[in-house]
Amino acid sequence: SRWEAFKAKVSDSFAGVAGSSIVVGTLVTVGTVIAGLLVYWLIALLL
């Protein structure tokens, strides 16, 4: 039925969003860690 197809499409798009948000979350976490290390390194150099 049309409703089943719609539900399948919605769940597929939710799965896509969840997958990409995991990737984005990982990238943000890695970026934050790298930025923190750079800031720490700069402070250590200046002090």
N, C-alpha and C positions, 0 to 999 in steps of 0.2 A: 504493500500500500504506500501511498504518498507520505503518510505520517512516519512509517518505518524508515523510509529513505531519508526523511528530514532528520529523524533522531540519529540515524547513522552518520549523517553529514555533521550534525552538531557535535556528536561525541568525537568524531575525527578531528574537528577543528579544536576542540578542547584538548585533545591529546597533543596536537601540534603546538598549542600555546604552552601547555605544561612542559613539553620537551624543550621548547626554545627558552622558556623562563629558567629552566635548570641550567642551560648553557649560559644565559645572560647572568644568572646569579653566580655561577662559577667564575665568569670573567670579571664581574664586579668585585668578588672576593679577592681574586688574584691581584687585580689592579689596586685594591685598597692595601693589601699586604705590601706590594711593591712600593706604592706611594709612601706608606708608613716607614719602610726601610730607608727610602731615599731621604725623607725628612729627618729621620734619626741620624743618618750618616752625615747630612749637612750640619745638623746641630752639633754632632760630635766633632766635625771639622772646625766649626766656628768657636767652640768652647776650648 
